[in-house]
Amino acid sequence: MSLFSWLRPASPLLSADLQQRLAQLPAISELRECSLRQQRWVVLDLETTGLNLNKDRVLSIGAVVIADGAIDFSQQFERTLQCRELKLGPSVLIHGLGPNAIAAGSDPAEALLELMEFIGDSPVLAFHAPFDQHMLGRALKEHLGYKLQNVFLDVADMAPLLCPQANIREAGLDEWIDWFRLEVFERHNASADAQATAELALILFSRARQQQIHSPLNLQQRLSQWKRRQQAPSF
């Protein structure tokens, strides 16, 4: 046994059914040269106990699918996860979730596996995607021993890349919703935020096509170039 093996977290104990389903998840490939419209996208939002990347936990998951250039309302995902470590008073609400809702939530391993079955090999869109990607990756490792490999694109970067005239580069989702005058009647729960992000993404895909960005791979490349320019020191 390695001297430092005790520092590594133990692999989760999974039922035979979960192990079999985990093994059947598709291999993840790079983004393709198909059109933005032809690509199936999963738009994801997580609600968490806080913003600490190493300590806070995923409370709820909302996801919708963009397919053939539109939100596919027949493909939606919503789960609240049990979080036994979370100690809340009876009157405390987190993202509209009370202690009873959290206690009655889904088993995290089952819910997370269902999410990955829902996502499949699709690329994922999220607003402030690095946070969602990290938190989801950590939860998958903890509960399933699974390494997240799907491509994530950040809608918070897509918006200023494609709409520089807005001049609101570090804006939140609410500011972009207001700028595009989107009618969003519910916010700040995972499913509603995923749908709002999907509506914003559809507008941005249209702007991308106007700027000769026609494929997911091309969009990823342009985003990478844009981020490098933003990070370059100005003299």
N, C-alpha and C positions, 0 to 999 in steps of 0.2 A: 504493500500500500504506500502511495506517495506520502511524503511528510506533510504536504499541504492539502491532501485530499479532503480532510475534515473541513476545510474552508469552503469547499464547493457545496452549494445546496443540494440536498438529496433529490434524486429524480422522483417525480410524482408517481404514486401508485395508481395505475389506470386499469379499469376493467378490460376484459378481452374485447368487448364490443367497441369501446373507445379506441383501443389500440388498433383494431382492424379498420375503423373509419379513418383514423389518423393516417394510417398507411396508404389509404386510398385517395388522399388529397392530391390534386394534380401538381406536377412539377411546374415551377414558375419560370417563364422565359422573359427575355428582354422585350421592350416595347416594339411594336411592329410598324411597318410602313403602310398599314391600311389607313383609310380615312378616319378622321375624328368621329364621323357619324357611324362608321361600321364597328368601331370599338365598343365593347361593353365596358362601362365604367361603374365602379361601386363608390358611392359617396358616403363617407363615414363621419360620424360624430360620437365622441365619447364624453360622458359626464364622469368626473372623478371627485374623490374626496378633497382634493386640493391640487396645487400646482407643483408639488415636490416630485421630481421625476423618479426619485429613489424610494420614497416612503409612501406616497399616496396611492390610492387604489381605484380601479375602474368600478363605477357604480352602475352605469347603464350604457347601453349601446344602441345607436340608431343608424340605420343604413338604408339607402335607396339605390336603385339602379337607373343609369342612363343608358338607353339602348335605342339604336336607330334614330338618334337625334332628339330624343324626348325622355322624360321621366316615365319609367314603366311602373305604374302604380300596382301592378300585379306582383311585383318583386320588391317587397319591403321587409325589413328586419328590425325587430325591437325586443330588447331583453333588459330586465333589471337583474343584477347579480347579487346573490347573497354575499354579505360581508360581515362575518361573525366578529371580526376584530374591531369593527366600528361601534363605539359606545355612544349612543345618542339618547338625550332625554326625550320624553314622549311628545314634546311640542316642537322639537327641532326638525327643520326641513332642509334637505340638501338637494338643490335642483328640483324642488317640488316633491321630493321623495321623503316620506316619513319613515320612522323605525319599522313600522309594520310592513310597509312595502318592501323595504330592504330585506327584512327577515324572511319574507315570503318569496323572495326572488329566486331565480334559477341557480342551480349548482354551477359555479363558475366554469368548471371543466367542460360540462355539457354545453353551456351557452357559448363558450368560446369556440368549441369545435363546430357547433352549428353555424357560427359566424364565418368560420373559414370555409365551410362547405358552401355557404351562401356566396362568399367572395370568389371562390375558385381561383383561377389564374388571372383574374381581371386586375388591372391597375386600380389603385385607390386614390380618390380625391378627398381632401379634407382641408378645412380652413385652419391654418397653423398646423400643417400636417406633421412636422417633426415631433410635436408633442404627442399627438395621437399615435403616431408610429412607435414612439418609444414606449408609451404606456401600454399599448396593445402588445408589443413585442415582449415586454416584461411579464405581462399577465399570461401570455401563451407559454413562455418559458417556465413560469412558476407552476401553472396548473396542468400543462400538457407536455412539458419538456419539448416544445415545438419551437423551431426558429422561424420567425416571420421573414419572408423573402419577397413578398409582393412589392411592386414598384409603387411608391407614393409620390403624388404631385401636389404641391401646395397652392390652393386657390388664393391664399393671401399673397403669393408671389405672382400668380397669373394675372391678377387684376391690375396691379400697377405696370406690369410688363406690357399688357395689351391696351391699357387705358392711361397712358402717362399724363394726358391732359387733365385727369381728375386731380392730380397733385395731392393725393392722400395716401402716399406710399405705405405708411405704417398704420393704416386704419384697421379697425376691427370689422367684423362681419356686419354689424349694425350700420356703420358708416357707408359701406358699399351697397347695402340694401337701400339706404336712403338715397345714395347718389344715382342709382339706377331706377329709383322710384318703384321698387318691387312691393307688391302688396303681400305682406307676411303678417298673418293674424295671430301667430303663436310663435314664441321663441323661448330659448333657454331650457328646453329639454332635448334629449339626444335626437329623437325622431324629427321634431320640428326644425332643429338646427341643420340636420342632414338634408332635409327637403329644401330649406332656404339656400343652403350651399349649392345644392344641385341646380336650383333655378338660376343662381348667379353663374354657375359653371356653363350652363347652356348659352347664356348671353356672351360669355367670354369665348366659347368655341366659335360663335358667329364672328366675333371680332378677330379671332385668330385666322379664320379663313380669309377675311378681308385683307389680312397682312401676309398672305401666302404661307401660312402655317397650316398644313393640310393633314399631317399624320401625328399620332401620339409620339412617335420617336422625334419628329421635328419639333414638337412642342417641348419635349423634355430637353432637347439640345438648346433651344432658344432660352429656356428658363435657366439652364446652367450658365450660358453666356451672360445673361442679364445679372444673375447673382454675383458672378465674378466681377462685373463692372461696378456693382454696388459696393462690393467689399474692397475694391482697389483704392489705395490712398489718393487723395486729391491734393495737389500742390499749388 
